[in-house]
Amino acid sequence: MLFYPGEVTFLDAKAGTLTVKTKGKDLNLTVESKGTKSALEKIKVGDTVRVSYNEKDGKMIAISLKAEAKAARSEKRLGAVTY
């Protein structure tokens, strides 16, 4: 299973949809499973996530959605400084 890291740029938890901006493109995803919907409710726009999906009937269906740890996000924003 391939995971795509990116930033959540759009989120509608009620509709079960989100957009994740990755390096190469924006992934417009639909969430169908209970576990993935539960994860969606804990995520907000601006969060960094790792997502895996399958294509079904022309839609990208998220099969795994994980928020990246807050500490890891902070380190990426600040960058590493070496003296």
Helices and strands as residue ranges (DSSP letters): E 4-12, E 17-21, E 26-31, H 34-40, E 48-56, E 59-67, H 70-78
